[in-house]
Amino acid sequence: MDVSSYRLGSTFLKYFSLSSNKAYNFGKQSFSIEAWVKTFNGGPVLARKVQAGGYNHGGFSLAVDSSQITFMNDDGSYYNVLKATNISVCDGRWHHIAAVRSGSDGYIYLDGNSLSITKEGNKDPPLNVNSTDRLTIGTVDQTVSMGNQLFTGNLAEIRLWNVARTAHDISQYMCLRLSPKDMTSSLVGYWAGEFKLVVDFSLTANALTVYGSNQGSAKCPPISGYSPNALAKIFRGIYNTAVKDSDDSTWTDESDITLTSQGFVVYGDSTVIRNVQTKGGIVSWSSDGNPFAATVELFPWSFNTLYWPDQKNRPVFEGTIQEQGSSTTKLCRGSLALIRMAYRTLLNVGTGQTVQCISPQIGSSVTIGNPSFDERDQFCRYDVGGIVHMDSGLALKPADSSTAGSKVLLTNPTLGGAHQSWSFLDDGTIVLTKSPAMALSVGDPGSDGVRPIIIDKVDSSNLKQIWLGLQNSQQIFSGLDPAAVLTDLGAKNVGVRAKADKTPGQSWYIAGRSFICASSLTALTATGKTGDALTLDSWVPGDTRQQFTCFDRGIIHEASGLVLATKGSLSIATVVLADPTVPVLAGSNEQWTIPPGSDDSSSGSDDAFSASPSLKANFAHATTRAKAVAKRSTQLAPTQLASTGQTSVLGNFVCGLTAAGLTTYVVTITTSNNLASGTNDHVKISLSNRYLKCLDPVKLETSTTHSDPFETGHSDRFVLANLEDVGQITDVTIEKTKKGWFFKDDWQITGITVTNTKWRTTSMWLPGRSGIATLDVPDKITLEMLLAPAGKFNCTMSVCMAPAQDDIGKPMGFYHTWIEVVNRTEPPVRKTYFDCAGGHEEIAGTKRDAVQGICDRNDVVKMSTGHGVDKDHPLKDKYGTNRTDGVENANVRASGWINRDGTCHQIANRYLWTCIPSTSIDDIPYEQQPNGYGWSKLIFGKYGAHFNDWLAQNGFPYVEEDDFAHFIRWWQLLGLAKDAGPAAYKLVLQLRDDLSKATNPKPDGQEVVKFMKGLRQSGRSVEDIAKLTNLTVDQVQELLGEKGRWWPLG
């Protein structure tokens, strides 16, 4: 988990300032400001304007306030102000804002969309904004007459440009971090917020002054984790650094060196190292423009006694530095600092209050209290088990770990500190790792009325020892009105009101199966009786009054089976329990929508800004009313159902209910390719038909595609045999059993399909149809399935393979792959071949249907050719050529050699990516994957070179790079400990670097042999390497020279 934003507020970091710089003198020219904001209170984001006017005191400012964004330009005497009003920006959710001056025109953007604006001023634009004054972030030096003088909340990815950014520029790049290659002369200020670095990454490199205490925040806007630097993606972090003379035995501590996810190297808190070069695992830079030259190599661990007296079991770097102007070379070493793994607000169940640190400093007590939502303290867990206060960076430690009642104090965090390490148990207790009989608890009030946090003897029945970690507050929309959200009305009352800025009572945590209001920390509570209004009460573990199940557009109270409904108009609406078996009463509404989490998106998947209740309301299948006839359907006998003629038609597909018999259901769940999006939690699934005839939950344990299901990037297939045949599935309920409450796995999925094999009917769920990119799976959720084949998704795609016949593939023993697409529902049945730079010959050894998926044939044609099927491009029976320029091969230049874009495997994966949900050759059981597939992935990755460029060119959505996801597969295949993985990956980085410099690299050339030998020298067996590359043991031995060569060099 990265520290990914600046947290600003009166009690910690107040604001930043930068000295005057000519780079900010835009005169009357165009310029742009961008930033991600998360706030309830608003305030100035970026400004350059003082109170005084006159010559050289012009300026500009961008600010947010309740329901508005303001962009001001001033020449010292005259002003122009642009305002966008009646918007939601101070709602505690992440939003991207941008302001652009383009000549005499001005624009304001919110979440990539241009807004209607009003204009005020006393002189026609553009005005000369030149100034000799400082630039500020989080405040403005001019007195604010309306709104806040200081910004309160989170800021990230602040960018200042000396050009007018276009609407396309803003929408295309707002969700991507910038990298060193993006530092051009048009970007005059870039403050990312990563690792709490108060540094300007742009070429302006202006120094910042910090006012207040800057500790950073783990809250991260929905920006992509894509990194152009694979090495940085693995080894990113802050390294505690030391140097020494080669003949000296004493190491001297130096300023930390930070490697960011985008490949920036920062020395200390403020110096960006320029022109950094990477080669394999080696990072180097010259002293030109830098304080020193250095060459260091990164390792996942080290026992090199030249650098470390004892083995270091965490990432390190080792190398040399040479200070500018010096001829002396010094040894340099760095060890990765403590890693923040997750963060939460700590709610004590027994008191209903949260942990707080008032005036945090070493030795001060940790207490319990009721701070306001935006001032609530956050705590994170370090990789060694410590609990650390986010704002101060200090760790929790008992004064005496052996004495019950001992107060918990703040102290400096230490690596592996015996009395700072805590364990988080399944029942919600937090115990000292070294003294597991002592648990974190709450003491009695002192003379000042304040209750301290203490340790006490473990007693799981004592609710003061039970803790709940709260994260990702969300807004819950009602179908009553597009702006209607669930709202804490105070005095334990709950209702629905219009969404409003500066209203934390409209934010909710989903904790297990409960909804906890972010402002009052009380839980939604139901009596279980029809018509009774819901209330708020203290959360109690296991209280059935507070347990609910979400589905796409509804919420069910589990104990009673009743659904939540709104009653009354928006200004007075209450929330009541309703019987799902009777018609919806006039003036009531039973639809609810829960967009993605708004509190943060550490996983990089928060698409809250683009989600909309109306998107979910447009589902073209079962409504909440049709869904909620569960009670009636389970009470009707099969003969009664038949007599009612309850059969519905959707598109070209007939959906009916089978009265008896057994069938096999095949369930496929695809986990996101985002970093750390998988889960090790237990997963159960329940299947239901249109009448909510519901099958008992089934635990998903054995995936036919992967030995370890639900890992990043996996598409897992489960065969559920001998289940009652209830026809086509219209609803899927997923239940995730965590291994503890505090730090749960955040599982993200991108699609689900369920096939009834008896009837060959498939249902699917797609997050994109709900207005989101991925779904963060809560503990329990019911999803409405799209009945398919329907609409355009009426084809089946299959991967076939056979021993390669070309001059390269045949002697190497590689397999050629191709794709077959067949429509199943719309006559006439037609098969289309996609040859993947080869043929589709039926020869000895041919394997068919290695992996299947549902697709739209037009999408597949577009992936192949760059255009769809239309009057100018009629459908053909075969696509794909033997040409090496990518034509009809999904833009993959493939020739068999390894200085191209990919092979037939990468082409096939591009086609498989268009399936719903996306799949790949990875999802073929390992033993059945094509020979040489792993080897081609080592060279080209899953999709080959420049895949995202091809997607963007053809209007397909962006996909995460697969380097790291593939790396996880290597860990799994080779049984590597995660600290050993980066060493293997570094060999791949070196291999790719070597291949890029080779004139005509061959599949078994010297670069490949060097890589194979490197794996052997690192302790990998021949069998391990065969697994990694999908080669045979004999082929690997021949490459290593143990059995001669199997492909002549020459």
Residue, then its C-alpha position, 0 to 999 in steps of 0.5 A: m500500500d502506497v502513501s498516495s495523497y496529501r492530507l490537509g487540515s488545521t490539526f496536521l498539514k495546513y498547506f504548502s508554498l513554493s517560491s515565486n518562479k517565472a515558470y508560473n508567469f503565464g501572462k495572457q497565455s493559456f494554462s491549465i490546473e488539474a487535481w484530485v480532491k476528496t473533501f467535505n469542507g472544500g477550500p483553495v486547491l492551488a493559487r498564486k494570489v496575494q491581498a495586494g494588487g497592482y503591477n506584478h501582483g496578478g494571479f490565479s486560483l482554483a478552489v472547491d466549495s459546497s456545490q461549486i468550483t471556482f477558477m479566478n484570474d487577476d491582473g492586479s487591478y481587474y479580475n475574471v471569475l468562472k464558476a461551475t455551480n449546482i454540482s457535487v464536489c464536496d461529498g467526501r468522494w474522490h473527484h478530478i477537477a480541472a480548470v483551463r484558460s485557452g485564449s479568452d475562453g475558460y473551462i471547468y471540468l469535473d471527473g472529465n466532463s466539461l461543466s456549464i459555467t457562469k462568468e463574472g469580472n470587470k474586464d474582458p479576458p485574458l488578463n495578465v496573471n504575471s506575479t512575483d508572489r509565491l504559489t500555494i497549495g491548500t490555501v490562498d494568500q488573498t483573504v477569502s470572503m466566502g468559503n474556507q481559507l484553508f483546504t481540508g481533505n485530501l489532494a493528489e496528482i496536482r498538475l500545473w501546465n503552461v498550455a490549454r489542456t484539451a477535453h481529450d487530454i484531461s479525460q485520457y490522462m486524469c486516471l494515470r500517474l505521470s512518469p519521468k518521460d512525461m516531464t516536458s516543458s509544458l508541465v511546470g508543476y507536478w505534485a503527485g502525493e505518493f509516499k508523502l513526498v512534497v516534491d515537484f517532479s516537473l522540470t521546474a523542480n521548485a522547492l516547497t515549504v511545508y506548514g504543519s505536519n506532513q505524514g501523507s495519507a493512504k487514501c488514493p484517487p482512482i488512478s491506474g497502477y500502471s507503471p512503465n517501469a516494471l522494476a519500480k513496480i516491484f521494488r517501489g518504496i522508501y529505502n533507509t540509506a547509508v554510505k561508507d568508504s571502501d576501507d572504512s568499517t563504519w556506515t554513515d546514515e544518509s538521507d532516504i532514497t525513494l523509488t516511486s511506482q512510476g520510476f522516479v528516484v527521490y533523494g531525501d524529501s526534495t531532490v528528484i534524481r534526473n535521467v535515471q537509467t535501468k538495466g535488469g535490476i541495476v539502477s544508475w544515474s550520472s552526477d550531471g544535474n544530480p548531487f551525486a552519481a550512483t550505480v546500485e542493484l536491487f535485491p529481494w534480500s541479501f546476505n552480502t557481508l560487504y554491505w550487511p553484518d546480518q542477512k537482510n530479509r527484505p528488499v535492499f539495494e547495494g552499490t556505489i556512489q560518487e559525489q559531484g566533483s569528487s574522485t572518490t567512490k563510496l559504498c552505498r546500501g539501502s534497506l526498504a523501510l517499514i511497509r504500510m499494508a492497510y489503513r482503517t478507522l478503528l471502531n471499538v465495538g463495546t464503546g461505539q467510539t474510535v481510537q484517537c491520538i490527541s496532540p500525538q508525540i512520543g510517549s503520549s497516550v492513545t485514547i477513545g473518543n468521538p471526533s468528527f468524520d473528517e478529523r477521525d484518526q486513521f491507523c495502518r498496519y506495517d508489514v511486521g505487524g505494527i499498528v501506526h498512527m497515520d498522521s504522526g507516523l508513530a507506533l502503538k506500544p503498551a507501556d508494560s506488555s506484561t501488565a494488564g491495564s497498562k496504557v498504550l502509548l505512541t513510540n517510534p516504529t522499529l523493524g520487528g519491535a517485539h512490543q510493537s507487533w500485534s496479531f489480528l484474530d478472527d473474532g475481532t480481538i487484537v493481541l500482542t504477538k509476543s504476549p498473546a494473552m494480552a489484548l487491546s482494550v479500553g480502560d475506565p475514564g480518568s479524572d479528565g473523563v478521557r478513556p485510555i486504550i490499554i491492554d488487558k487479559v484476553d476475554s473475547s466476550n468483552l466487547k471492549q476488546i472487539w475491534l472493527g476496521l472501517q474503510n471505504s465509505q460509500q453512498i447508497f442511492s435510492g431509486l426514488d430519485p437520481a439524487a436520493v441517498l440514504t441519510d442519517l437524520g439524527a436521533k437514531n432516525v434514518g431516511v432518504r434525502a437529496k444528495a448534498d455536499k458537506t453531509p457525512g451522514q450520507s456516507w456508509y461503511i459496509a462492514g460484514r453484512s451491516f451498514i454503519c453510518a460514517s458520521s454517527l458510527t451507528a448501524l442500520t437496524a430493522t425490527g423484521k416487521t412489514g411496514d416498520a421504519l428502520t432506525l440506527d443503533s450501536w453495532v453488535p456482532g451477530d445481531t440479526r436485526q443489522q444483517f442485510t444482503c445487497f443485490d444489484r438494485g435492492i437490499i434484503h433484510e436477511a432474518s425476515g426476508l423483507v426488502l428495504a423500501t422508501k416511503g414518501s416524497l424525497s423531502i420526507a422519505t422514510v425507509v421501511l421493510a416491505d413484503p416482496t410478494v405484493p405489488v409495490l405500494a404507490g409512493s414507495n420504491e424498492q430499488w437501491t444502488i451502491p456505487p464503488g467505495s468512495d473513501d479511498s481506492s488503494s487497489g486502484s479501482d475506485d471508479a466512483f466518479s463515473a458511476s451513476p444510479s441511472l446506469k444501473a437502472n437501465f439494466a434490461h433484465a429482471t427488476t427488483r420486483a421480479k427478483a423479490v418474489a422469492k417467498r411465493s416461488t419457493q412456496l409454489a409446487p412445480t405443478q402450480l408454476a407450470s399452470t401459471g405459465q410463468t415463462s419469460v422471453l428475453g431477446n432470442f432466449v426463452c427462460g423457463l423453470t424446470a420442475a425436476g431433475l439434476t444438471t451441472y452448472v459451470v461457474t466462471i469468475t474472473t478476478s481483476n488484473n489490478l495489483a493485489s485484487g485477489t483473495n484467500d478468503h472462503v467463497k460460497i455461491s448460491l444460484s437462483n432462477r427468475y422466480l428465486k428458486c434458490l439452491d443451497p450455497v456451494k463452497l467454491e474450492t476446486s477450480t478447473t483452471h487454477s490450483d489457487p483460485f481467485e488470484t490476480g488476473h485469474s479466470d476460475r472455472f468451477v463445475l458444480a455437478n448434480l445440482e437441482d435443475v432450476g433452469q437459467i440462472t438469473d441471480v447469483t449470491i456471493e458470500k465471502t467469509k473473511k479470516g478476520w474483521f480488521f484487515k480483510d482481502d479486497w477482492q475485485i472481479t470483472g465478470i461472472t458467467v453461469t452455464n446450465t449444461k443441460w440446456r446450454t444456457t448462459s447467464m453473465w454479470l458484467p461490471g461495465r453494465s453497472g457503470i464501474a470497471t471492477l466490483d469490490v466484492p463485499d462480504k455478501i452480495t446478490l447480482e442480477m445476471l444478464l441472460a445470454p446469449a442475448g443481444k450481441f453476445n450470442c457467439t462462443m469463442s474457442v481456442c484450438m491448437a496443434p503442433a506448429q508446422d512452420d520452420i521455427g515452431k516445428p523444430m522447437g516443438f511449439y504449438h500453434t493456436w487459432i480461434e474459432v467463433v460460432n453463433r449459437t442462437e441466431p440462424p444460420v449457424r456460421k463459424t469464423y476462423f481467426d488464424c493467429a498468423g498461421g492456419h487452422e489445419e486439422i492435423a495429428g495432435t490437434k486439440r479443440d475447445a481448450v478454453q471457451g468464452i462468450c463473445d460478440r463476433n463484431d468485437v472479435v473482427k474489430m480486434s483482428t482488423g481495426h474495423g467492425v463488420d459493416k457494408d464496406h467490410p462484410l463478414k468473412d469466414k477467415y481472418g488472419t494472414n501469414r504477413t508479419d505486419g500485424v494485418e488481420n492479426a490483432n496488430v501483432r507483428a509475428s514471425g516466430w522471431i523474438n524481435r517482433d510484437g508477439t506470437c500466435h499465443q499473444i494474438a489468441n489472448r487478444y481475441l480472448w480478451t474480448c470475451i465476456p468475461s475476458t479469458s486467456i490461455d492462462d485459464i487453460p489448465y497448466e498441463q494442457q497449455p500449448n507448448g512454449y506458451g510460458w516462454s512466449k509470455l516471458i518475452f512478450g507478456k500476455y498480450g504482446a507489445h503495444f496492446n493498450d495502443w491498439l485498444a485505444q485506437n479501436g475504442f476498447p477500454y484500457v487494460e492493466e499491464d500484465d507484467f506483474a500479474h504474470f510474475i505472480r503466476w511464476w511464484q505459484l508455478l515455482g513455489l517461490a516465496k514472495d521475497a525470492g520472486p523479484a530475483a527471478y523477475k530481475l533475470v527476465l528484465q535483463l533478458r528483455d533488455d538483452l533481446s532489445k539490443a540484439t540484431n536478430p535474436k533467436p528463440d535459443g540464442q545466447e541471450v536465452v541461454k544466459f537467462m536459463k543459466g541464471l535461473r539454474q544458478s539461482g537454485r531453480s531446477v530444470e523441472d522448475i524452468a520447464k514449468l515456467t516456460n511450458l517447455t519439456v525437460d529435454q528442451v530445457q536441458e538442451l538449452l542449458g547445454e546438458k544435452g546439446r542444442w535443439w535449434p542450430l545457431g548459425 
